[in-house]
Amino acid sequence: MVKGIIRTASNTNIIFWRGVLLANKEEGPPFATDPVTLETIGRYDFDGQVQSPTFTAHPKFDPDTGEMVCYGYEAGGNGYDASYDIVVYTIDKDGKKTEECWYKAPFCGMIHDCTITKNYLILPLTPIKADAERMKRGGNHFAWDLDEDQWYGIVPRRNGKPEDIVWLRADNGFHGHVAGSYENKQGKIGVDLTIAFDNVFFFFPPENLANTPNTLLQRNKLVSDIYRWVFDPKTPTNTRVQPFKPFGINGEFSRIDDRVLTKRYSHLWQCNIDPTKSYDFAKCGPPAGGLFNMLGRYEWDTGKKDTFWAGPTCTFQEPVFIPKASPSTPSTSFTEGEGYIIVLLNHLGVLRNEIFIFEAQNLAQGPLAVVHLPVKLRLGLHGNFIEQREIDEWAKKRKEGGELGLAQAAKGMLPWQKKMAEGEGLGIAVPVPGKDGMNASIGANGVNGR
Ligand SMILES: [Fe+2]
């Protein structure tokens, strides 16, 4: 880490937001790129409104209000110092920050994904912990803690105050991604997410020598079912809870029809692991990213399963749901799950990728279309879909002289950078000679100045 420089690789998820593509990794702030040219715009702070050192790779979008609900954890200092602080923001559809509240976690643990209902944000806190003293000794940022609970922080989406957070805890587990969530008529919160009961991030082993996965092969043997939880937001904080029910599958990267987030839903799509299917280890080696050899669709209401096997030399990356109707269709006039699934297929034997497009409600029949890519793509895992029409509309607003004008990169340093610059001086003060003989500028954003 270079002193004062934001070190994030911004490589976890990509989000289209009001005419820019935000590249996110939870350890740092988002970086904006132009969705048409893919040129980097720079660190994005929502026109100065978001100043946290960290920002989730999984913000959630309310389909009824158009709001983005987002957060940063380990957010109290520079993002790398094991602080217990969590900040939660809401940005409305017009780009205005309408909510900001700071909460405390019971420890500095990973909060990779979140979810929303109409009235609440739910933050799954995974017992993979950051520890400042360990880092000072040169140890890993995170370490899996087998003796720690999995926790769920519940905060109100409107007018939250620091004391409002309710932490519910359950037996040790490793959170995967959330599928859907909603409030029932009694005001209880249903949350569905995958959970493995050991360390998925084998590269962050426990500090002691506990018997837990520390290789990719061991990790790939973990079972990760999807669990439904039903939380009562009125429960006193620190209460122990149990999952309502598991689905009985093994997978990750659940996706739903995003139009039904915050609402009762039935369909979810996942990358699945079926170790009973043959896998050509000699040709492919260990499947990096996980042995996601199946694509599945599951219905909570009926228990129905609809799956497609990728074959002995292939795995899938995250599926994405594309609605058949236009996103501008009123939310009352669509049928959940009516659409397509787009997914990247990894050909592990020949290092090449294809794009498969399925009828969303009939995976078993195989893809409707296959796009043969001439290259191998990196293992990105996460993906999202945006209509060209929407990109075009925003491009008009975002052009020079357009309704909104060019998207702006953050102008100043983040608060922790400022503090460091004023206190001890930054490590970025030494000019770097440019190719043309001029000094290349390195901006406070950690990217070449523009
Ligand atoms: Fe993720």
Residues whose N, C-alpha, C, O or C-beta is under 5 A from the ligand:
A	BS01	LIG	none
